[in-house]
Amino acid sequence: MLLYPSSIDLSSRALRYLTEQLAVRQREIGTRWRRLPASRQALLALAHLRCGDTYAQLAAGFGVGIATVYRYIREAIDV
């Protein structure tokens, strides 16, 4: 298993807020299965937005495909 090695100067409150918003959205649209839980999706999106990490770096660090990274970031921005 790979861990994502990055430090983000971000409050845990912001991470919790985005996690909650993503979880609500996933319940609304009836998502049955996701590669990453809402908390990891929020971390992935914030790593990209805050640190500018590339999709390829995020895909490797979180163990998902580049297309999944793109979808997760777009969804986080939408919420």
N, CA, C and O atoms as CSV, one atom per row, in Angstrom:
chain,resi,resn,atom,element,x,y,z
A,1,MET,N,N,0.833,-1.167,0.000
A,1,MET,CA,C,0.000,0.000,0.000
A,1,MET,C,C,0.886,1.241,0.000
A,1,MET,O,O,1.864,1.308,0.743
A,2,LEU,N,N,0.548,2.206,-0.821
A,2,LEU,CA,C,1.265,3.482,-0.847
A,2,LEU,C,C,0.516,4.502,-0.001
A,2,LEU,O,O,-0.712,4.575,-0.047
A,3,LEU,N,N,1.238,5.268,0.751
A,3,LEU,CA,C,0.647,6.377,1.469
A,3,LEU,C,C,0.971,7.647,0.710
A,3,LEU,O,O,2.024,7.744,0.080
A,4,TYR,N,N,0.095,8.603,0.761
A,4,TYR,CA,C,0.326,9.827,0.015
A,4,TYR,C,C,1.209,10.767,0.818
A,4,TYR,O,O,0.769,11.318,1.827
A,5,PRO,N,N,2.459,10.960,0.381
A,5,PRO,CA,C,3.393,11.793,1.141
A,5,PRO,C,C,3.286,13.262,0.754
A,5,PRO,O,O,3.940,13.717,-0.184
A,6,SER,N,N,2.472,13.982,1.470
A,6,SER,CA,C,2.325,15.399,1.192
A,6,SER,C,C,1.889,16.091,2.477
A,6,SER,O,O,1.163,15.520,3.291
A,7,SER,N,N,2.329,17.295,2.643
A,7,SER,CA,C,1.831,18.065,3.780
A,7,SER,C,C,1.031,19.231,3.213
A,7,SER,O,O,1.449,19.914,2.278
A,8,ILE,N,N,-0.110,19.425,3.806
A,8,ILE,CA,C,-1.004,20.476,3.344
A,8,ILE,C,C,-1.259,21.409,4.519
A,8,ILE,O,O,-1.688,20.966,5.585
A,9,ASP,N,N,-0.999,22.692,4.329
A,9,ASP,CA,C,-1.294,23.641,5.398
A,9,ASP,C,C,-2.779,24.008,5.305
A,9,ASP,O,O,-3.180,24.986,4.674
A,10,LEU,N,N,-3.554,23.174,5.963
A,10,LEU,CA,C,-5.003,23.261,5.862
A,10,LEU,C,C,-5.589,22.827,7.187
A,10,LEU,O,O,-5.082,21.902,7.822
A,11,SER,N,N,-6.638,23.478,7.602
A,11,SER,CA,C,-7.243,23.103,8.868
A,11,SER,C,C,-8.017,21.790,8.723
A,11,SER,O,O,-8.556,21.480,7.660
A,12,SER,N,N,-8.057,21.040,9.801
A,12,SER,CA,C,-8.825,19.795,9.778
A,12,SER,C,C,-10.315,20.102,9.636
A,12,SER,O,O,-11.084,19.266,9.163
A,13,ARG,N,N,-10.712,21.292,10.042
A,13,ARG,CA,C,-12.112,21.705,9.895
A,13,ARG,C,C,-12.510,21.781,8.421
A,13,ARG,O,O,-13.610,21.371,8.052
A,14,ALA,N,N,-11.627,22.300,7.587
A,14,ALA,CA,C,-11.906,22.377,6.149
A,14,ALA,C,C,-12.017,20.983,5.538
A,14,ALA,O,O,-12.876,20.730,4.694
A,15,LEU,N,N,-11.136,20.084,5.976
A,15,LEU,CA,C,-11.187,18.708,5.482
A,15,LEU,C,C,-12.482,18.031,5.912
A,15,LEU,O,O,-13.120,17.351,5.108
A,16,ARG,N,N,-12.875,18.207,7.165
A,16,ARG,CA,C,-14.136,17.625,7.647
A,16,ARG,C,C,-15.333,18.194,6.897
A,16,ARG,O,O,-16.253,17.455,6.547
A,17,TYR,N,N,-15.331,19.504,6.648
A,17,TYR,CA,C,-16.451,20.135,5.946
A,17,TYR,C,C,-16.603,19.561,4.543
A,17,TYR,O,O,-17.710,19.201,4.142
A,18,LEU,N,N,-15.510,19.470,3.794
A,18,LEU,CA,C,-15.584,18.926,2.441
A,18,LEU,C,C,-15.989,17.456,2.481
A,18,LEU,O,O,-16.761,17.005,1.635
A,19,THR,N,N,-15.482,16.713,3.443
A,19,THR,CA,C,-15.865,15.306,3.588
A,19,THR,C,C,-17.364,15.176,3.799
A,19,THR,O,O,-18.009,14.333,3.176
A,20,GLU,N,N,-17.920,16.001,4.671
A,20,GLU,CA,C,-19.365,15.966,4.932
A,20,GLU,C,C,-20.165,16.314,3.680
A,20,GLU,O,O,-21.166,15.664,3.381
A,21,GLN,N,N,-19.731,17.328,2.956
A,21,GLN,CA,C,-20.439,17.735,1.745
A,21,GLN,C,C,-20.398,16.637,0.681
A,21,GLN,O,O,-21.395,16.397,-0.001
A,22,LEU,N,N,-19.259,15.977,0.540
A,22,LEU,CA,C,-19.142,14.886,-0.429
A,22,LEU,C,C,-20.022,13.702,-0.015
A,22,LEU,O,O,-20.662,13.076,-0.861
A,23,ALA,N,N,-20.053,13.397,1.287
A,23,ALA,CA,C,-20.879,12.287,1.770
A,23,ALA,C,C,-22.360,12.558,1.511
A,23,ALA,O,O,-23.104,11.655,1.127
A,24,VAL,N,N,-22.781,13.798,1.722
A,24,VAL,CA,C,-24.178,14.171,1.452
A,24,VAL,C,C,-24.479,14.012,-0.035
A,24,VAL,O,O,-25.515,13.464,-0.410
A,25,ARG,N,N,-23.588,14.482,-0.861
A,25,ARG,CA,C,-23.787,14.372,-2.318
A,25,ARG,C,C,-23.865,12.911,-2.753
A,25,ARG,O,O,-24.703,12.546,-3.577
A,26,GLN,N,N,-22.996,12.086,-2.199
A,26,GLN,CA,C,-22.991,10.673,-2.574
A,26,GLN,C,C,-24.290,9.989,-2.152
A,26,GLN,O,O,-24.797,9.125,-2.868
A,27,ARG,N,N,-24.828,10.370,-0.997
A,27,ARG,CA,C,-26.131,9.818,-0.579
A,27,ARG,C,C,-27.249,10.311,-1.494
A,27,ARG,O,O,-28.155,9.549,-1.831
A,28,GLU,N,N,-27.189,11.576,-1.895
A,28,GLU,CA,C,-28.222,12.148,-2.771
A,28,GLU,C,C,-28.284,11.440,-4.115
A,28,GLU,O,O,-29.369,11.162,-4.624
A,29,ILE,N,N,-27.117,11.148,-4.692
A,29,ILE,CA,C,-27.113,10.524,-6.014
A,29,ILE,C,C,-27.150,9.003,-5.936
A,29,ILE,O,O,-27.214,8.323,-6.960
A,30,GLY,N,N,-27.111,8.471,-4.715
A,30,GLY,CA,C,-27.248,7.029,-4.547
A,30,GLY,C,C,-26.024,6.235,-4.946
A,30,GLY,O,O,-26.141,5.146,-5.508
A,31,THR,N,N,-24.851,6.770,-4.660
A,31,THR,CA,C,-23.615,6.064,-4.980
A,31,THR,C,C,-23.534,4.785,-4.160
A,31,THR,O,O,-23.670,4.817,-2.937
A,32,ARG,N,N,-23.315,3.674,-4.824
A,32,ARG,CA,C,-23.222,2.399,-4.119
A,32,ARG,C,C,-21.802,2.058,-3.723
A,32,ARG,O,O,-21.567,1.523,-2.639
A,33,TRP,N,N,-20.857,2.361,-4.590
A,33,TRP,CA,C,-19.480,1.937,-4.345
A,33,TRP,C,C,-18.524,2.986,-4.874
A,33,TRP,O,O,-18.724,3.532,-5.959
A,34,ARG,N,N,-17.506,3.259,-4.120
A,34,ARG,CA,C,-16.453,4.185,-4.530
A,34,ARG,C,C,-15.107,3.557,-4.215
A,34,ARG,O,O,-14.971,2.811,-3.245
A,35,ARG,N,N,-14.136,3.854,-5.022
A,35,ARG,CA,C,-12.778,3.360,-4.788
A,35,ARG,C,C,-12.211,3.945,-3.495
A,35,ARG,O,O,-11.515,3.258,-2.748
A,36,LEU,N,N,-12.513,5.216,-3.236
A,36,LEU,CA,C,-12.066,5.877,-2.008
A,36,LEU,C,C,-13.271,6.386,-1.237
A,36,LEU,O,O,-14.253,6.813,-1.843
A,37,PRO,N,N,-13.215,6.350,0.092
A,37,PRO,CA,C,-14.288,6.957,0.880
A,37,PRO,C,C,-14.256,8.478,0.744
A,37,PRO,O,O,-13.284,9.044,0.244
A,38,ALA,N,N,-15.309,9.122,1.188
A,38,ALA,CA,C,-15.428,10.576,1.050
A,38,ALA,C,C,-14.262,11.311,1.708
A,38,ALA,O,O,-13.820,12.341,1.200
A,39,SER,N,N,-13.761,10.802,2.822
A,39,SER,CA,C,-12.657,11.479,3.509
A,39,SER,C,C,-11.383,11.474,2.665
A,39,SER,O,O,-10.674,12.479,2.613
A,40,ARG,N,N,-11.089,10.367,2.014
A,40,ARG,CA,C,-9.897,10.287,1.153
A,40,ARG,C,C,-10.097,11.091,-0.129
A,40,ARG,O,O,-9.153,11.684,-0.651
A,41,GLN,N,N,-11.341,11.108,-0.636
A,41,GLN,CA,C,-11.634,11.912,-1.818
A,41,GLN,C,C,-11.419,13.393,-1.507
A,41,GLN,O,O,-10.869,14.131,-2.324
A,42,ALA,N,N,-11.853,13.817,-0.336
A,42,ALA,CA,C,-11.659,15.211,0.064
A,42,ALA,C,C,-10.170,15.534,0.172
A,42,ALA,O,O,-9.729,16.589,-0.283
A,43,LEU,N,N,-9.407,14.642,0.764
A,43,LEU,CA,C,-7.966,14.854,0.882
A,43,LEU,C,C,-7.310,14.931,-0.491
A,43,LEU,O,O,-6.446,15.777,-0.724
A,44,LEU,N,N,-7.716,14.058,-1.391
A,44,LEU,CA,C,-7.190,14.055,-2.757
A,44,LEU,C,C,-7.457,15.398,-3.435
A,44,LEU,O,O,-6.551,15.998,-4.014
A,45,ALA,N,N,-8.691,15.861,-3.361
A,45,ALA,CA,C,-9.067,17.121,-4.019
A,45,ALA,C,C,-8.328,18.306,-3.408
A,45,ALA,O,O,-7.855,19.187,-4.126
A,46,LEU,N,N,-8.231,18.323,-2.090
A,46,LEU,CA,C,-7.554,19.438,-1.438
A,46,LEU,C,C,-6.050,19.425,-1.709
A,46,LEU,O,O,-5.427,20.485,-1.782
A,47,ALA,N,N,-5.464,18.247,-1.857
A,47,ALA,CA,C,-4.044,18.159,-2.208
A,47,ALA,C,C,-3.800,18.773,-3.582
A,47,ALA,O,O,-2.792,19.443,-3.805
A,48,HIS,N,N,-4.730,18.538,-4.490
A,48,HIS,CA,C,-4.587,19.125,-5.826
A,48,HIS,C,C,-4.804,20.641,-5.787
A,48,HIS,O,O,-4.010,21.401,-6.340
A,49,LEU,N,N,-5.864,21.064,-5.142
A,49,LEU,CA,C,-6.208,22.482,-5.141
A,49,LEU,C,C,-5.233,23.317,-4.327
A,49,LEU,O,O,-4.900,24.437,-4.714
A,50,ARG,N,N,-4.779,22.789,-3.219
A,50,ARG,CA,C,-3.923,23.553,-2.321
A,50,ARG,C,C,-2.445,23.474,-2.705
A,50,ARG,O,O,-1.725,24.470,-2.630
A,51,CYS,N,N,-1.998,22.287,-3.115
A,51,CYS,CA,C,-0.566,22.083,-3.380
A,51,CYS,C,C,-0.236,22.018,-4.866
A,51,CYS,O,O,0.932,22.106,-5.245
A,52,GLY,N,N,-1.252,21.867,-5.710
A,52,GLY,CA,C,-1.002,21.796,-7.140
A,52,GLY,C,C,-0.449,20.462,-7.605
A,52,GLY,O,O,0.157,20.381,-8.673
A,53,ASP,N,N,-0.650,19.415,-6.815
A,53,ASP,CA,C,-0.167,18.096,-7.218
A,53,ASP,C,C,-0.861,17.669,-8.506
A,53,ASP,O,O,-2.048,17.933,-8.699
A,54,THR,N,N,-0.122,17.016,-9.374
A,54,THR,CA,C,-0.667,16.612,-10.667
A,54,THR,C,C,-1.585,15.412,-10.510
A,54,THR,O,O,-1.560,14.720,-9.493
A,55,TYR,N,N,-2.396,15.179,-11.535
A,55,TYR,CA,C,-3.293,14.029,-11.516
A,55,TYR,C,C,-2.501,12.730,-11.430
A,55,TYR,O,O,-2.907,11.801,-10.732
A,56,ALA,N,N,-1.385,12.661,-12.130
A,56,ALA,CA,C,-0.565,11.444,-12.110
A,56,ALA,C,C,0.007,11.190,-10.713
A,56,ALA,O,O,0.016,10.049,-10.250
A,57,GLN,N,N,0.480,12.232,-10.043
A,57,GLN,CA,C,1.003,12.075,-8.686
A,57,GLN,C,C,-0.093,11.614,-7.739
A,57,GLN,O,O,0.123,10.725,-6.915
A,58,LEU,N,N,-1.267,12.219,-7.856
A,58,LEU,CA,C,-2.379,11.845,-6.994
A,58,LEU,C,C,-2.842,10.421,-7.264
A,58,LEU,O,O,-3.149,9.673,-6.336
A,59,ALA,N,N,-2.891,10.050,-8.536
A,59,ALA,CA,C,-3.309,8.694,-8.898
A,59,ALA,C,C,-2.359,7.664,-8.286
A,59,ALA,O,O,-2.806,6.658,-7.735
A,60,ALA,N,N,-1.084,7.906,-8.380
A,60,ALA,CA,C,-0.099,6.980,-7.818
A,60,ALA,C,C,-0.174,6.960,-6.294
A,60,ALA,O,O,-0.100,5.892,-5.687
A,61,GLY,N,N,-0.318,8.104,-5.683
A,61,GLY,CA,C,-0.342,8.191,-4.228
A,61,GLY,C,C,-1.573,7.596,-3.591
A,61,GLY,O,O,-1.502,7.029,-2.501
A,62,PHE,N,N,-2.715,7.720,-4.269
A,62,PHE,CA,C,-3.967,7.220,-3.702
A,62,PHE,C,C,-4.368,5.857,-4.268
A,62,PHE,O,O,-5.356,5.270,-3.827
A,63,GLY,N,N,-3.613,5.356,-5.231
A,63,GLY,CA,C,-3.894,4.033,-5.770
A,63,GLY,C,C,-5.140,3.958,-6.632
A,63,GLY,O,O,-5.852,2.954,-6.621
A,64,VAL,N,N,-5.404,5.026,-7.382
A,64,VAL,CA,C,-6.550,5.061,-8.291
A,64,VAL,C,C,-6.062,5.484,-9.672
A,64,VAL,O,O,-4.901,5.863,-9.832
A,65,GLY,N,N,-6.933,5.421,-10.660
A,65,GLY,CA,C,-6.574,5.838,-12.005
A,65,GLY,C,C,-6.655,7.349,-12.176
A,65,GLY,O,O,-7.273,8.049,-11.374
A,66,ILE,N,N,-6.027,7.830,-13.223
A,66,ILE,CA,C,-6.023,9.264,-13.501
A,66,ILE,C,C,-7.439,9.770,-13.786
A,66,ILE,O,O,-7.796,10.872,-13.368
A,67,ALA,N,N,-8.240,8.985,-14.486
A,67,ALA,CA,C,-9.626,9.392,-14.757
A,67,ALA,C,C,-10.425,9.511,-13.459
A,67,ALA,O,O,-11.269,10.397,-13.326
A,68,THR,N,N,-10.160,8.629,-12.515
A,68,THR,CA,C,-10.838,8.696,-11.214
A,68,THR,C,C,-10.432,9.955,-10.473
A,68,THR,O,O,-11.274,10.611,-9.860
A,69,VAL,N,N,-9.161,10.300,-10.519
A,69,VAL,CA,C,-8.680,11.528,-9.884
A,69,VAL,C,C,-9.417,12.722,-10.485
A,69,VAL,O,O,-9.892,13.591,-9.753
A,70,TYR,N,N,-9.513,12.769,-11.795
A,70,TYR,CA,C,-10.199,13.865,-12.467
A,70,TYR,C,C,-11.652,13.963,-11.993
A,70,TYR,O,O,-12.125,15.047,-11.652
A,71,ARG,N,N,-12.358,12.829,-11.973
A,71,ARG,CA,C,-13.763,12.822,-11.544
A,71,ARG,C,C,-13.916,13.265,-10.092
A,71,ARG,O,O,-14.815,14.041,-9.769
A,72,TYR,N,N,-13.048,12.777,-9.227
A,72,TYR,CA,C,-13.128,13.135,-7.812
A,72,TYR,C,C,-12.875,14.620,-7.590
A,72,TYR,O,O,-13.549,15.247,-6.772
A,73,ILE,N,N,-11.923,15.184,-8.300
A,73,ILE,CA,C,-11.644,16.613,-8.154
A,73,ILE,C,C,-12.807,17.436,-8.689
A,73,ILE,O,O,-13.216,18.412,-8.059
A,74,ARG,N,N,-13.340,17.055,-9.841
A,74,ARG,CA,C,-14.493,17.793,-10.404
A,74,ARG,C,C,-15.684,17.737,-9.453
A,74,ARG,O,O,-16.374,18.737,-9.256
A,75,GLU,N,N,-15.922,16.573,-8.870
A,75,GLU,CA,C,-17.055,16.441,-7.943
A,75,GLU,C,C,-16.838,17.314,-6.708
A,75,GLU,O,O,-17.776,17.955,-6.233
A,76,ALA,N,N,-15.624,17.345,-6.189
A,76,ALA,CA,C,-15.334,18.171,-5.012
A,76,ALA,C,C,-15.518,19.654,-5.337
A,76,ALA,O,O,-16.035,20.407,-4.512
A,77,ILE,N,N,-15.112,20.066,-6.499
A,77,ILE,CA,C,-15.291,21.459,-6.894
A,77,ILE,C,C,-16.777,21.787,-7.038
A,77,ILE,O,O,-17.219,22.869,-6.653
A,78,ASP,N,N,-17.540,20.851,-7.592
A,78,ASP,CA,C,-18.973,21.072,-7.767
A,78,ASP,C,C,-19.717,21.235,-6.446
A,78,ASP,O,O,-20.646,22.036,-6.346
A,79,VAL,N,N,-19.302,20.465,-5.424
A,79,VAL,CA,C,-19.987,20.601,-4.133
A,79,VAL,C,C,-19.466,21.808,-3.388
A,79,VAL,O,O,-19.918,22.092,-2.279
